[in-house]
Amino acid sequence: MDKDSRKKTPAFIWDLDGTLLDSYAVIVPSLQAACGAFGVRAEKNDIYSQVITDSVAGFLKKTEEASGVPFDALMERYRAISEGSLSAIRPTGNAAEILRFLRDRGIPSYVFTHRGSSTEAVLKNTGLFGFFDEIVTGTDGFARKPDPSALLYLIRKHGLDRSRTYYVGDRALDIACADRAGVRSVLYLPAGSPAKATGRETHIVGDLREIAELL
């Protein structure tokens, strides 16, 4: 599809962890184990709440401030532990269904995630890799959310119409990123999530299939 055609077509940019990937069951115990390796006690419920309302990096920065254990050491240990469980990550409910729905209608999908070098392997393992026109990860050098640089890069490169581009994520951080990029935002807020609506999201969905109703 050329750029002129894409300006007439909606486009979706996706967050991964917690949005298309049901990965908190790996992330949370990996963070707990990483903290425990340095003698830092952290409860799973507290970790989950902090990660989903902020980020993994945000949680580890707060841990550094409270414990004195260097952020880089915590992150290195977390990555080493979590990489051993990557095969346990599964797609979020109906992720493949909505991605297939969009693809079948010629609507492009992209990814902007903080996940790094493990991204391709996880997406291939979950069967989602082939749905995306481009995947931007934490190893590509863009500033972290809510900085919109990665979204703006995708918009410019692929000639996307901001008024018809959606960024889908499960955290306030994702909504702030979309807001700064001047695109529409979809907050994925499934039942039981500790995340809260920000009031700035364009749409809220509890099931990814509801995205089909936005078109």
C-alpha positions in Angstrom: 0.0 0.0 0.0 1.5 3.4 -1.0 1.5 6.5 1.3 -1.3 8.2 -0.5 -3.5 5.2 0.1 -2.6 5.0 3.7 -3.6 8.6 4.3 -7.1 7.4 3.4 -7.0 4.3 5.6 -7.0 4.0 9.4 -3.8 2.7 11.0 -3.1 1.0 14.4 0.1 1.2 16.4 0.2 -1.3 19.3 1.9 -1.5 22.6 2.8 -5.1 23.4 3.1 -6.1 27.1 -0.3 -6.1 28.7 -2.0 -5.1 25.4 -1.2 -7.8 22.8 0.9 -10.0 25.0 -0.4 -11.5 28.2 3.0 -11.2 29.8 2.5 -9.9 33.3 2.5 -13.5 34.6 6.1 -13.6 33.5 7.1 -9.9 34.2 5.9 -9.8 37.8 7.6 -12.9 39.2 10.7 -12.1 37.3 10.8 -8.6 38.9 10.2 -10.2 42.3 13.0 -12.7 41.8 15.4 -9.9 40.6 14.7 -7.9 43.7 15.0 -10.9 45.9 18.5 -11.6 44.5 19.6 -8.4 46.1 17.7 -9.0 49.4 14.9 -6.6 48.5 11.4 -7.8 49.4 8.6 -7.0 47.0 5.0 -8.3 46.9 3.6 -9.4 43.6 0.4 -7.3 43.9 2.5 -4.2 44.6 4.8 -5.0 41.6 1.8 -5.5 39.3 0.1 -2.3 40.3 3.3 -0.2 39.9 4.2 -1.8 36.6 0.8 -1.3 35.0 0.4 2.3 36.4 4.0 3.2 35.4 6.5 0.7 33.8 9.1 -1.9 34.5 11.8 0.8 34.4 9.7 3.0 36.7 9.3 0.2 39.2 13.0 -0.5 39.2 13.9 3.2 39.6 11.7 3.3 42.7 13.3 0.2 44.0 16.7 1.7 43.5 15.6 4.8 45.4 14.2 2.8 48.3 16.9 0.2 48.6 20.1 1.6 47.1 20.5 -1.3 44.7 21.7 0.2 41.4 19.0 0.3 38.7 21.3 -1.2 36.1 22.0 -4.2 38.3 18.3 -4.7 38.9 17.5 -4.5 35.2 20.3 -6.8 34.2 19.1 -9.4 36.7 15.4 -9.0 35.7 16.2 -9.5 32.0 18.3 -12.6 32.7 15.5 -14.1 34.7 12.6 -13.1 32.4 14.4 -14.4 29.3 14.2 -17.9 30.7 10.4 -17.7 30.7 9.7 -16.1 27.3 8.1 -19.2 25.9 5.4 -18.9 28.6 4.1 -15.6 27.2 0.8 -16.0 25.3 -1.3 -13.5 23.3 -3.9 -11.5 25.1 -7.4 -12.8 24.6 -8.6 -12.0 21.0 -5.3 -10.3 20.0 -4.8 -12.5 17.0 -8.5 -12.2 16.1 -8.5 -8.3 16.0 -5.1 -8.2 14.2 -6.4 -10.6 11.5 -9.6 -8.6 11.2 -7.6 -5.4 10.5 -5.2 -7.1 8.1 -8.1 -8.7 6.1 -9.5 -5.2 5.6 -6.2 -3.7 4.5 -5.7 -1.7 7.7 -2.0 -1.7 8.7 -0.7 -2.4 12.2 2.6 -1.3 13.7 4.3 -1.8 17.1 6.0 0.6 19.5 7.1 -1.2 22.6 9.7 -0.8 25.3 10.5 -4.6 25.1 13.9 -5.0 23.6 15.8 -7.8 21.8 13.3 -10.5 22.9 10.5 -8.8 20.9 10.8 -10.8 17.6 11.2 -14.1 19.4 8.1 -13.6 21.6 6.0 -12.4 18.6 7.0 -15.4 16.5 6.3 -17.8 19.4 2.9 -16.3 19.9 2.1 -16.3 16.2 1.6 -12.6 16.0 4.8 -11.6 14.2 3.4 -11.6 10.7 0.6 -9.1 11.3 2.8 -6.0 11.5 4.2 -3.7 8.9 6.9 -2.5 11.2 8.0 -3.1 14.8 9.8 -0.5 16.8 11.4 -1.8 20.0 13.4 -0.6 22.9 16.6 -1.4 21.0 15.9 1.1 18.2 17.1 4.1 20.1 13.9 6.1 20.5 13.2 7.9 23.8 10.9 6.1 26.2 7.2 6.8 26.5 5.6 9.2 26.9 8.0 10.8 24.5 6.3 10.5 21.1 9.4 10.2 18.9 8.8 6.6 17.9 5.1 7.3 17.0 6.1 10.3 15.0 8.7 8.3 13.1 6.1 5.7 12.1 3.7 8.4 11.0 6.3 10.1 8.8 7.8 7.0 7.4 4.5 5.4 6.4 2.6 8.6 5.6 -0.1 8.0 8.2 -3.0 10.4 8.8 -2.8 11.4 12.5 -6.5 11.9 12.6 -7.0 8.3 11.6 -4.1 6.7 13.5 -4.7 4.9 16.8 -2.2 4.0 19.5 -3.5 1.1 21.6 -2.1 0.4 25.1 -3.0 -0.6 28.6 -1.4 2.2 30.7 -1.6 5.9 31.2 1.9 6.1 29.8 0.6 4.9 26.4 -2.3 7.4 26.4 0.1 10.2 27.2 2.4 9.1 24.3 -0.5 9.1 21.9 -1.6 12.5 23.1 1.8 14.0 22.6 2.0 12.5 19.1 -1.4 14.0 18.2 -3.0 10.6 17.4 -6.1 8.9 18.7 -5.7 6.6 21.8 -7.3 3.4 22.8 -7.0 2.3 26.5 -7.2 -1.4 26.8 -8.8 -1.8 30.3 -9.7 -5.5 30.9 -11.7 -6.6 34.0 -9.4 -6.7 37.0 -6.8 -4.3 35.7 -5.5 -1.8 38.4 -5.1 0.8 35.6 -7.4 3.8 35.6 -8.9 5.8 32.8 -7.0 9.1 32.4 -9.8 11.1 30.8 -7.5 11.8 27.8 -8.0 8.5 25.9 -10.1 8.7 22.8 -11.7 5.2 23.5 -11.7 2.6 26.2 -12.2 -1.1 25.4 -12.4 -4.1 27.8 -12.0 -6.6 25.0 -9.7 -6.1 22.0 -12.5 -7.2 19.7 -14.3 -3.9 20.5 -11.7 -2.1 18.4 -13.6 -3.4 15.3 -16.5 -1.1 16.4 -14.3 2.0 16.1 -14.0 1.7 12.3 
